[in-house]
Amino acid sequence: MSGARIEIWSVDGIGEVVPGDDLTAIVTSAVGGELRDGDIVVVSSKIVSKAEGRYVDAVDREDAITAETVRVVATRPYPGGVTRIVQNKLGIVQAAAGVDASNVPEGKVLLLPEAPDESAQRLVDGLRSALGVGVGVIIADTLGRAWRIGQTDAAIGAAHVHVIDDLRGATDAHGRPLTVTMPAVADEIAAAADLVKRKADARPVAVVRGLSHLVVAGAPGAVALIRAPEQDMFRQGSDEAYDEGYRDGMEARRDRGADEEE
């Protein structure tokens, strides 16, 4: 007896996407009659941004990063520059605010989609209308991970997909209650799809089959994956937190000295 099984494959036929392209029509043509109810289509954010014309002029990419930054989390110098980990306008914490200078015209940089959950919903609606199938869509981008080396794809937009599989209140195999278990399944799907999309091969769309229980109309988008500030235990890098604590301590010490003099 076989256990649970999923299938993942990348899609042929996605050429260079330019501003104004009908991305739904492009994806529909590429997937053709392959899609079934319950499939999840994973789309790289770059082609969504290209279709939406999210290019900006940028003689200096750093200026574009600054413009997209809401809050600086950490900065670290490296030979040739400085890495900035920031919170961008979408609320996502990532390097360089998601500003991309690879595979774009000279003198331009590419921003993330302005509203990726809405972009995902448009794709869901278009695929359903054109092909008559009930699918989910995830828009994926590459993120680093605190405490771990390297990068992986994660969901920055989603529609008709449960982005979190909330298992709290269920029990494990030994009957013990689960109290904090909430797998970020949209991120897991995005990362799995990246194994077959392979950035260097220009295959920005993949289909995931076998997870139909996660495909639900009206499910919250990927914005639900962003941790609320009051729950964020790591809002600063270690050096930045130390510096702020040191400054606060010195200010408190000066205040105490002033009170004693009075």
CORNOR-V352973 format. One record per residue. N is the residue number from 1. RES is the residue in one letter. SS is DSSP state (H for helix, E for strand, C for the rest). OMEGA is omega as a letter, one per 20 degrees, with the letter a starting at -180 (NA if undefined). D_FIRST is the distance of its C-alpha to the first C-alpha in whole Angstrom. Layout:
n;res;ss;omega;d_first
N;RES;SS;OMEGA;D_FIRST
N;RES;SS;OMEGA;D_FIRST
//
This chain:
n;res;ss;omega;d_first
1;M;C;a;0
2;S;C;r;4
3;G;C;r;7
4;A;C;a;10
5;R;C;r;12
6;I;C;r;15
7;E;E;r;18
8;I;E;r;21
9;W;E;r;24
10;S;E;a;28
11;V;C;r;30
12;D;C;r;33
13;G;C;r;37
14;I;C;r;38
15;G;C;r;41
16;E;C;a;44
17;V;C;a;44
18;V;C;a;48
19;P;C;r;49
20;G;C;r;49
21;D;C;r;46
22;D;C;a;44
23;L;H;r;41
24;T;H;r;39
25;A;H;r;40
26;I;H;a;39
27;V;H;r;36
28;T;H;r;35
29;S;H;a;37
30;A;H;a;34
31;V;H;r;31
32;G;H;a;32
33;G;H;a;30
34;E;H;a;27
35;L;C;r;26
36;R;C;r;24
37;D;C;r;25
38;G;C;r;23
39;D;C;r;23
40;I;E;r;25
41;V;E;a;28
42;V;E;a;30
43;V;E;r;33
44;S;E;a;35
45;S;H;a;38
46;K;H;a;41
47;I;H;r;41
48;V;H;r;41
49;S;H;r;44
50;K;H;r;45
51;A;H;a;45
52;E;C;r;47
53;G;C;a;49
54;R;C;r;49
55;Y;E;r;51
56;V;E;r;54
57;D;E;a;57
58;A;C;r;57
59;V;C;r;59
60;D;C;a;58
61;R;H;a;54
62;E;H;r;55
63;D;H;r;57
64;A;H;r;54
65;I;H;r;52
66;T;H;a;55
67;A;H;a;55
68;E;H;a;51
69;T;E;r;52
70;V;E;a;52
71;R;E;r;52
72;V;E;r;52
73;V;E;a;49
74;A;E;r;50
75;T;E;r;52
76;R;E;r;52
77;P;E;r;54
78;Y;E;a;52
79;P;C;r;54
80;G;C;r;55
81;G;E;a;55
82;V;E;r;53
83;T;E;r;50
84;R;E;r;50
85;I;E;a;47
86;V;E;r;48
87;Q;E;a;47
88;N;E;a;47
89;K;C;r;48
90;L;C;a;45
91;G;C;a;44
92;I;C;r;42
93;V;E;a;43
94;Q;E;r;43
95;A;E;r;45
96;A;H;r;48
97;A;H;a;47
98;G;H;r;44
99;V;C;a;47
100;D;E;r;46
101;A;C;a;49
102;S;C;r;46
103;N;C;r;46
104;V;C;a;49
105;P;C;r;53
106;E;C;r;55
107;G;C;r;57
108;K;E;r;54
109;V;E;a;51
110;L;E;r;48
111;L;C;r;47
112;L;C;r;44
113;P;C;a;44
114;E;C;a;46
115;A;C;a;44
116;P;H;r;40
117;D;H;r;38
118;E;H;r;41
119;S;H;r;40
120;A;H;r;36
121;Q;H;r;37
122;R;H;r;39
123;L;H;r;37
124;V;H;a;34
125;D;H;a;37
126;G;H;r;38
127;L;H;r;34
128;R;H;a;34
129;S;H;a;37
130;A;H;a;37
131;L;H;r;33
132;G;C;a;33
133;V;C;r;29
134;G;C;a;29
135;V;C;r;28
136;G;E;r;29
137;V;E;r;31
138;I;E;r;31
139;I;E;a;34
140;A;E;r;34
141;D;E;a;36
142;T;E;r;36
143;L;E;r;37
144;G;E;r;38
145;R;E;r;37
146;A;C;r;39
147;W;C;a;38
148;R;E;r;36
149;I;E;r;37
150;G;E;a;37
151;Q;E;r;36
152;T;E;r;33
153;D;E;r;32
154;A;E;a;32
155;A;E;r;33
156;I;E;r;36
157;G;E;r;36
158;A;E;r;33
159;A;E;a;33
160;H;C;r;31
161;V;E;r;28
162;H;C;a;28
163;V;C;r;29
164;I;C;r;28
165;D;E;a;25
166;D;E;a;27
167;L;C;r;25
168;R;C;a;29
169;G;C;r;29
170;A;C;r;25
171;T;E;r;24
172;D;C;a;22
173;A;C;r;19
174;H;C;r;22
175;G;C;r;24
176;R;C;a;26
177;P;E;r;28
178;L;C;a;27
179;T;C;a;31
180;V;C;a;31
181;T;C;a;28
182;M;E;a;28
183;P;E;r;26
184;A;C;a;28
185;V;H;r;25
186;A;H;r;28
187;D;H;r;29
188;E;H;r;25
189;I;H;r;25
190;A;H;a;28
191;A;H;r;28
192;A;H;a;24
193;A;H;a;26
194;D;H;r;29
195;L;H;a;27
196;V;H;r;27
197;K;H;r;30
198;R;C;a;32
199;K;H;a;36
200;A;H;a;38
201;D;H;r;36
202;A;C;r;37
203;R;C;a;34
204;P;C;a;34
205;V;E;r;32
206;A;E;r;28
207;V;E;r;25
208;V;E;a;22
209;R;E;r;20
210;G;C;r;17
211;L;C;a;19
212;S;H;r;20
213;H;H;r;21
214;L;H;a;23
215;V;E;a;25
216;V;C;r;28
217;A;C;r;32
218;G;C;r;34
219;A;C;r;32
220;P;C;r;35
221;G;C;a;35
222;A;H;r;35
223;V;H;r;38
224;A;H;r;36
225;L;H;a;35
226;I;C;a;39
227;R;C;r;40
228;A;C;a;43
229;P;H;a;46
230;E;H;r;46
231;Q;H;a;43
232;D;C;a;43
233;M;C;a;44
234;F;C;a;44
235;R;C;r;47
236;Q;C;r;49
237;G;C;a;48
238;S;H;a;49
239;D;H;a;53
240;E;H;r;54
241;A;H;r;53
242;Y;H;a;55
243;D;H;r;58
244;E;H;r;58
245;G;H;r;58
246;Y;H;r;61
247;R;H;r;63
248;D;H;r;62
249;G;H;r;63
250;M;H;r;66
251;E;H;r;67
252;A;H;r;67
253;R;H;r;69
254;R;H;r;72
255;D;H;r;72
256;R;H;r;72
257;G;H;r;75
258;A;H;r;77
259;D;H;a;76
260;E;H;r;78
261;E;H;r;81
262;E;C;NA;82
//
